[in-house]
């Protein structure tokens, strides 16, 4: 039950708990013959299988949508992430990170038994009976090995020596959910804390005088505080609960269930994370969201709306995807622009004055003010009259690295783009593309119709262009080629199976 609750609170914690629990059980099986003998009988095995069955039954409905979404939005993580975030093998770094006292007391807990054993040199059998310290030392070592990632690094330079993580990933690729492998150090902290606690208890156990015990206990508490001291603790934001939640979210909760919203500004951490939190008070569908993985389709809408609202492009796109309310937080915009607190009221007043004037003069029949709450205004987007975009809007979907955000971006074996056009007609698609590593063919398909294929030589960009017919609204453009695995390209020096086919710049669609 507690494992299920841990996994439901966070996949990270679920993985950490599975590692700690698995190693703990394995340690007992190895070190305790009685446990090993009894565990392999019918009743314990049936209990274990029943537990595993219940875990699978409960977690599967939650895990399947997660992995399907990762695949659908092309957000699956390969071994590149753990490779980039893994630690170098560096013992002084560990001492700096955890503190010398942490290791001293952990080692005392491992090597100084709690019992009153009188021999100066305990024999091996006695040492093996100290199961808890040995098991948690093993947990700490395994978690440290996991932080080192798939390839051993020395001074942040890959050595080419494959580490256990690489083979674990080959068997269970979903472990890449833990993007930053330094987070496995949380398990090291847990295991080391248990050992340090046992070490402190062992020292106190050997002190005979009562007064000396109190003095030693106070000293140990002092060392624990000093070893974990972090001052000042800065909490950048306080999230409201219950009646203290911003009024706009209570208002949203009262609106019809089919309402869809977007909130601006749309900064990834500073804004979207809080919007996601407050969404539990209204449960409306929203464009905003926060995750360790970026969905380009939604991010494009958020970026453009956050920077250009209202414009023909943003209003047209919001109409098309069914957004009813745009929630504008002027004070967040002020903070984004680094406007001082002393002139906050003046900025908010002027901001809304200009915004409302633009809406009144250009979008009077399409946008109207639906509510005003402190520094937040809510604008309703009407479905009619229809606003047309000024240009073809490209929304990159699956099959791309970097999309069209960066000067250069990459195509996997097949990349899909949604082209939002204001009218049916002829358009020109153009781009510069360079094949990765070797000569490759590149095919173009629009709305399911294959329009043609070009062959591009390596060593430079080839210009590609084609006249295409787009329908009014959303159209799907697909570019496809053969993919080369990065691990097959010696110059890149990587173990990743990620594949790329073409590097692109300046991919545009314009009216012919």
MIROLUM-18370 format. One record per residue (C-alpha): residue number from 0; x, y, z. Coordinates in steps of 0.001 Angstrom, whole numbers, plus 500000, padded with zeros to 6 digits. Layout:
N
[NUM,[X,Y,Z]],
...
***
This chain:
512
[0,[500000,500000,500000]],
[1,[502771,502443,500896]],
[2,[504676,501651,497712]],
[3,[501540,502411,495668]],
[4,[501030,505695,497518]],
[5,[504686,506615,496944]],
[6,[504505,505859,493218]],
[7,[501246,507784,492827]],
[8,[502794,510841,494462]],
[9,[505699,510831,491986]],
[10,[507186,508413,489469]],
[11,[510595,509495,490763]],
[12,[509700,508445,494290]],
[13,[508210,505225,492932]],
[14,[511515,504353,491240]],
[15,[513531,505346,494329]],
[16,[511253,503298,496578]],
[17,[511512,500272,494289]],
[18,[515317,500496,494356]],
[19,[515523,500885,498143]],
[20,[512892,498204,498803]],
[21,[514357,495782,496284]],
[22,[517895,496149,497612]],
[23,[516688,495877,501200]],
[24,[514900,492594,500485]],
[25,[517823,491311,498417]],
[26,[520225,492173,501245]],
[27,[518194,490242,503784]],
[28,[517940,487273,501420]],
[29,[521720,487214,501050]],
[30,[522710,487873,504673]],
[31,[520064,485896,506547]],
[32,[519772,482180,505793]],
[33,[516537,481869,507779]],
[34,[514853,484661,505821]],
[35,[516127,483223,502550]],
[36,[514831,479762,503410]],
[37,[511399,480941,504534]],
[38,[510969,483426,501675]],
[39,[511285,480690,499083]],
[40,[508368,478706,500450]],
[41,[504882,478728,498972]],
[42,[503121,481190,501288]],
[43,[505674,484044,501148]],
[44,[506027,483682,497376]],
[45,[502234,483832,497017]],
[46,[502155,486991,499162]],
[47,[504876,488606,497048]],
[48,[503132,487732,493776]],
[49,[499820,489025,495162]],
[50,[501497,492302,496142]],
[51,[503067,492677,492702]],
[52,[499699,491948,491088]],
[53,[497992,494648,493175]],
[54,[500760,497152,492372]],
[55,[500380,496469,488633]],
[56,[496575,496661,488759]],
[57,[496575,500009,490583]],
[58,[499461,501744,488772]],
[59,[498770,500608,485190]],
[60,[495788,502961,484618]],
[61,[498039,505861,485613]],
[62,[501188,504767,483782]],
[63,[499654,503941,480376]],
[64,[498362,507510,479705]],
[65,[501725,508879,480828]],
[66,[503722,506746,478407]],
[67,[501164,507183,475605]],
[68,[501390,510966,476023]],
[69,[505192,510785,475942]],
[70,[505039,508870,472674]],
[71,[502259,510967,471140]],
[72,[504019,514265,471880]],
[73,[507416,512872,470922]],
[74,[508675,513491,474453]],
[75,[510226,510097,475141]],
[76,[513635,510305,476775]],
[77,[516536,508335,475424]],
[78,[519900,507705,477027]],
[79,[521174,511174,476071]],
[80,[519514,512764,479111]],
[81,[521100,510530,481760]],
[82,[524393,510691,479864]],
[83,[524410,514478,480010]],
[84,[523256,514749,483634]],
[85,[525405,511984,485134]],
[86,[528147,512676,487669]],
[87,[531860,512275,487185]],
[88,[533685,509853,489471]],
[89,[535019,512355,491980]],
[90,[535436,511433,495667]],
[91,[536317,514998,496848]],
[92,[533075,516158,495185]],
[93,[531125,513707,497380]],
[94,[532760,515056,500538]],
[95,[531933,518612,499486]],
[96,[528347,517698,498664]],
[97,[527463,515709,501786]],
[98,[529970,517007,504342]],
[99,[532786,515209,506110]],
[100,[530772,514519,509292]],
[101,[528141,512714,507235]],
[102,[530733,510211,506022]],
[103,[532468,509900,509394]],
[104,[529291,508903,511210]],
[105,[528105,506725,508321]],
[106,[531364,504776,508532]],
[107,[531066,504552,512318]],
[108,[527555,503154,511862]],
[109,[528866,500575,509432]],
[110,[531905,499415,511391]],
[111,[530982,500004,515029]],
[112,[528256,497513,516054]],
[113,[525597,498519,518582]],
[114,[526017,495393,520695]],
[115,[528284,494915,523703]],
[116,[530570,492562,521785]],
[117,[533867,492579,523716]],
[118,[536348,491336,521118]],
[119,[538614,493956,519601]],
[120,[538525,492121,516266]],
[121,[535029,490725,515591]],
[122,[535006,487694,513339]],
[123,[533323,487627,509915]],
[124,[530225,485810,511137]],
[125,[529579,488471,513745]],
[126,[530058,491283,511233]],
[127,[527605,489645,508828]],
[128,[524981,489668,511572]],
[129,[524973,493460,511441]],
[130,[522533,493275,508520]],
[131,[520982,496756,508613]],
[132,[524281,498720,508335]],
[133,[525560,496402,505592]],
[134,[522310,496628,503616]],
[135,[522154,500424,503774]],
[136,[525834,500691,502859]],
[137,[525020,498590,499800]],
[138,[522049,500834,498980]],
[139,[524315,503904,499188]],
[140,[526931,502315,496902]],
[141,[524355,501212,494307]],
[142,[522708,504651,494249]],
[143,[526112,506312,493792]],
[144,[526875,503973,490880]],
[145,[523546,505006,489308]],
[146,[524481,508700,489563]],
[147,[527554,507919,487426]],
[148,[525253,507160,484499]],
[149,[525745,504935,481459]],
[150,[529414,505781,480819]],
[151,[532114,506411,483403]],
[152,[533333,510010,483374]],
[153,[536557,511322,484855]],
[154,[536741,515117,485113]],
[155,[533534,515224,482989]],
[156,[535289,513358,480154]],
[157,[533813,510057,478962]],
[158,[536163,507108,479360]],
[159,[534260,504628,477188]],
[160,[533742,502271,480148]],
[161,[530103,501193,480269]],
[162,[528494,501429,483694]],
[163,[525646,499319,485177]],
[164,[523135,502072,484370]],
[165,[523660,501406,480639]],
[166,[522642,497766,481000]],
[167,[519771,498629,483344]],
[168,[518508,501133,480770]],
[169,[518747,498480,478042]],
[170,[516428,496229,480072]],
[171,[514168,498914,481549]],
[172,[514338,502140,479476]],
[173,[511620,503765,481580]],
[174,[514250,504444,484239]],
[175,[515122,507453,482049]],
[176,[512075,509069,483679]],
[177,[514733,510216,486137]],
[178,[516321,512746,483824]],
[179,[518865,514201,486227]],
[180,[520830,511270,487635]],
[181,[522129,513407,490496]],
[182,[518687,512807,492030]],
[183,[519741,509257,492824]],
[184,[521870,510971,495467]],
[185,[518617,511336,497432]],
[186,[518871,507583,498043]],
[187,[522478,508090,499134]],
[188,[521249,510696,501618]],
[189,[518650,508280,502967]],
[190,[521099,505376,503310]],
[191,[523847,507579,504739]],
[192,[521414,509098,507247]],
[193,[520467,505642,508534]],
[194,[524152,504733,508886]],
[195,[524932,508063,510554]],
[196,[522071,507506,512985]],
[197,[523365,504032,513829]],
[198,[526873,505477,514197]],
[199,[525657,508169,516598]],
[200,[523705,505572,518592]],
[201,[526749,503282,518716]],
[202,[528895,506093,520146]],
[203,[526307,506992,522767]],
[204,[525908,503319,523647]],
[205,[529576,503135,524617]],
[206,[529501,506194,526866]],
[207,[528840,505038,530422]],
[208,[528336,508271,532351]],
[209,[524832,509754,532176]],
[210,[526054,513346,532107]],
[211,[528557,512534,529385]],
[212,[525767,510937,527347]],
[213,[523794,514209,527492]],
[214,[526847,516243,526487]],
[215,[527666,513848,523630]],
[216,[524030,513832,522454]],
[217,[523978,517639,522420]],
[218,[527246,517655,520475]],
[219,[525878,515211,517912]],
[220,[522727,517307,517471]],
[221,[524911,520373,516998]],
[222,[527011,518570,514361]],
[223,[523836,517453,512541]],
[224,[522550,521038,512434]],
[225,[525888,522438,511254]],
[226,[526233,519732,508626]],
[227,[522865,520543,507086]],
[228,[522836,524299,507625]],
[229,[521365,526336,504751]],
[230,[520901,530043,505361]],
[231,[519115,531995,504114]],
[232,[516286,529788,502883]],
[233,[514592,531716,500088]],
[234,[511053,530750,499136]],
[235,[510205,532722,495972]],
[236,[506457,532276,496088]],
[237,[503722,531221,498474]],
[238,[500834,529266,496978]],
[239,[497388,530012,498305]],
[240,[494867,527435,499427]],
[241,[491103,527351,500043]],
[242,[489468,530764,500366]],
[243,[492806,532505,499797]],
[244,[493061,531223,496214]],
[245,[492829,534141,493730]],
[246,[489220,535044,493041]],
[247,[489573,534512,489303]],
[248,[489932,530755,489843]],
[249,[486771,530578,491949]],
[250,[485030,532470,489155]],
[251,[486357,530002,486591]],
[252,[485073,527077,488637]],
[253,[481543,528462,488248]],
[254,[481738,528586,484436]],
[255,[480324,525787,482211]],
[256,[482379,522586,482068]],
[257,[483353,522958,478399]],
[258,[485254,526211,478933]],
[259,[488841,526200,477624]],
[260,[491381,528770,478792]],
[261,[494868,530138,478373]],
[262,[496690,532275,480945]],
[263,[499372,534840,480133]],
[264,[502216,535494,480601]],
[265,[503434,531962,479954]],
[266,[506916,531725,481427]],
[267,[507731,528058,481899]],
[268,[508639,527892,485586]],
[269,[507530,531202,487048]],
[270,[504005,531149,485619]],
[271,[502934,527826,484105]],
[272,[503846,525853,487209]],
[273,[501537,528029,489331]],
[274,[498748,527952,486738]],
[275,[498964,524164,486834]],
[276,[498672,524192,490619]],
[277,[495662,526527,490628]],
[278,[493950,524477,487913]],
[279,[492880,521994,490622]],
[280,[490493,524673,491873]],
[281,[488644,525002,488547]],
[282,[489547,521871,486470]],
[283,[489116,523642,483123]],
[284,[490970,522552,480011]],
[285,[493937,524844,479523]],
[286,[496744,525367,477048]],
[287,[499193,526084,479871]],
[288,[500953,523255,481584]],
[289,[504176,522482,483365]],
[290,[506428,519451,483021]],
[291,[510045,518474,482582]],
[292,[509177,517837,478932]],
[293,[508201,520481,476422]],
[294,[505344,519876,473980]],
[295,[506193,522072,471007]],
[296,[502621,522286,469701]],
[297,[501326,523801,472947]],
[298,[504505,525806,473579]],
[299,[504188,527597,470234]],
[300,[500648,528678,471107]],
[301,[501757,529813,474583]],
[302,[504799,531720,473319]],
[303,[502932,533567,470621]],
[304,[499901,534339,472756]],
[305,[502041,535480,475655]],
[306,[504032,537828,473458]],
[307,[501518,539028,470872]],
[308,[498006,539023,472365]],
[309,[495934,540352,470773]],
[310,[497022,539933,467154]],
[311,[495380,538407,464106]],
[312,[497593,535334,464416]],
[313,[496953,534694,468100]],
[314,[493235,535488,468094]],
[315,[492658,533372,464982]],
[316,[494554,530426,466452]],
[317,[492750,530696,469800]],
[318,[489413,530732,467982]],
[319,[490405,527697,465970]],
[320,[491434,525565,468959]],
[321,[488339,526565,470934]],
[322,[489759,528844,473636]],
[323,[487008,530860,475311]],
[324,[488867,532819,477986]],
[325,[492257,534535,477944]],
[326,[493321,535325,481512]],
[327,[495814,538191,481633]],
[328,[497885,538700,484805]],
[329,[499266,542224,484476]],
[330,[501309,542077,487672]],
[331,[503104,538958,486439]],
[332,[503857,540811,483203]],
[333,[505255,543658,485296]],
[334,[507576,541284,487151]],
[335,[508621,539694,483871]],
[336,[509632,543138,482615]],
[337,[511447,543931,485900]],
[338,[509218,546938,486610]],
[339,[509789,548078,490242]],
[340,[507139,547369,492876]],
[341,[506859,551086,493650]],
[342,[505192,551751,490288]],
[343,[503179,548517,490121]],
[344,[499749,550161,490288]],
[345,[500713,552710,487668]],
[346,[502061,550025,485323]],
[347,[498987,547782,485705]],
[348,[496618,550666,485070]],
[349,[498534,551812,481976]],
[350,[498928,548252,480666]],
[351,[495213,547517,480787]],
[352,[494394,550944,479352]],
[353,[496491,550235,476247]],
[354,[495288,546640,475966]],
[355,[491630,547613,476206]],
[356,[492114,550424,473691]],
[357,[493624,547999,471170]],
[358,[490807,545494,471707]],
[359,[488211,548242,471337]],
[360,[489720,549598,468122]],
[361,[490679,546306,466381]],
[362,[488744,543406,467950]],
[363,[485626,545009,469369]],
[364,[483264,542379,467953]],
[365,[485520,539390,468755]],
[366,[486971,540061,472215]],
[367,[485237,541510,475237]],
[368,[486093,541913,478909]],
[369,[484409,539094,480868]],
[370,[485724,539887,484343]],
[371,[488238,541888,486352]],
[372,[489832,540571,489544]],
[373,[492488,542640,491341]],
[374,[495389,542742,488847]],
[375,[493866,540067,486567]],
[376,[491496,540577,483630]],
[377,[489584,537854,481818]],
[378,[488817,538330,478110]],
[379,[486293,536223,476241]],
[380,[487148,535128,472687]],
[381,[483990,534825,470607]],
[382,[483836,532289,467796]],
[383,[482381,534817,465379]],
[384,[483224,536931,463502]],
[385,[486183,534802,462419]],
[386,[489623,536407,462575]],
[387,[492085,535282,459911]],
[388,[495847,534951,460513]],
[389,[498267,537265,458721]],
[390,[500432,534339,457622]],
[391,[500645,530581,457639]],
[392,[501307,529480,461220]],
[393,[503569,526440,461571]],
[394,[503100,524216,464621]],
[395,[505771,521527,464879]],
[396,[504546,518182,466175]],
[397,[506428,514898,466428]],
[398,[509732,513917,464828]],
[399,[511837,517043,465437]],
[400,[514714,518124,467647]],
[401,[514773,521844,468374]],
[402,[511768,522477,466067]],
[403,[511778,525923,464504]],
[404,[512869,527738,467672]],
[405,[516570,527507,466985]],
[406,[518543,528631,463939]],
[407,[519236,524952,463212]],
[408,[516876,522091,464010]],
[409,[516846,518398,463185]],
[410,[514516,515868,461575]],
[411,[514311,512290,462836]],
[412,[513122,509752,460292]],
[413,[509707,511448,459955]],
[414,[508599,514862,461142]],
[415,[505085,516274,461173]],
[416,[504104,519936,460993]],
[417,[500645,521457,461309]],
[418,[500236,524399,458931]],
[419,[497367,526715,459847]],
[420,[496296,528652,456722]],
[421,[493738,531440,456482]],
[422,[492373,530322,453130]],
[423,[492479,527498,450609]],
[424,[495019,528095,447869]],
[425,[498553,527635,446571]],
[426,[501495,528201,448873]],
[427,[505243,527817,448633]],
[428,[507184,525693,451097]],
[429,[510919,526386,451197]],
[430,[513854,525332,453362]],
[431,[517565,524648,453513]],
[432,[518458,521082,454548]],
[433,[521668,519145,455040]],
[434,[521676,515348,455406]],
[435,[523293,513917,458524]],
[436,[526475,511943,457770]],
[437,[525630,510646,454293]],
[438,[523567,511264,451155]],
[439,[519850,510928,451833]],
[440,[516473,511219,450131]],
[441,[513887,513594,451571]],
[442,[510207,513188,450734]],
[443,[507379,515695,451150]],
[444,[503760,514776,451888]],
[445,[500932,517298,452336]],
[446,[497563,516204,453721]],
[447,[498346,512588,452882]],
[448,[499465,513247,449267]],
[449,[503102,512473,448395]],
[450,[504368,515433,446366]],
[451,[507900,514284,445629]],
[452,[511376,513381,446799]],
[453,[514730,515113,446552]],
[454,[518224,513645,446994]],
[455,[520636,515778,449009]],
[456,[524417,515245,449135]],
[457,[526295,515635,452460]],
[458,[528664,518461,453263]],
[459,[526367,521455,452909]],
[460,[522823,522732,452691]],
[461,[520597,521926,449748]],
[462,[517757,524269,448901]],
[463,[514336,522701,448775]],
[464,[511095,524300,447638]],
[465,[507715,523128,446447]],
[466,[504366,524599,445522]],
[467,[501731,523065,447763]],
[468,[497984,523378,448148]],
[469,[496687,524068,451644]],
[470,[493111,524030,452847]],
[471,[491664,526698,455087]],
[472,[492429,525758,458674]],
[473,[494797,523019,459817]],
[474,[496914,521052,457333]],
[475,[499496,518339,457948]],
[476,[502914,518499,456302]],
[477,[505209,515462,456637]],
[478,[508915,515355,455799]],
[479,[510510,511892,455844]],
[480,[513901,510303,455267]],
[481,[516118,507466,456458]],
[482,[517569,507942,459903]],
[483,[521167,507503,461047]],
[484,[521772,506537,464663]],
[485,[524073,508904,466492]],
[486,[526046,505966,467881]],
[487,[526880,505010,464279]],
[488,[528600,508355,463674]],
[489,[532149,508131,465113]],
[490,[532645,511902,465102]],
[491,[529793,512449,467555]],
[492,[531229,510041,470150]],
[493,[527923,509071,471758]],
[494,[526163,505874,472831]],
[495,[522715,507269,472029]],
[496,[520389,505354,469710]],
[497,[518675,508648,468917]],
[498,[518535,509033,465164]],
[499,[518582,512057,462873]],
[500,[518319,512410,459128]],
[501,[518482,516116,458189]],
[502,[519532,519438,459663]],
[503,[517199,522289,458663]],
[504,[517243,526077,458630]],
[505,[514669,528609,457415]],
[506,[511681,526310,456912]],
[507,[508819,528589,455845]],
[508,[505441,528405,454126]],
[509,[504204,531532,452356]],
[510,[501454,532403,449939]],
[511,[502505,531803,446342]],
***
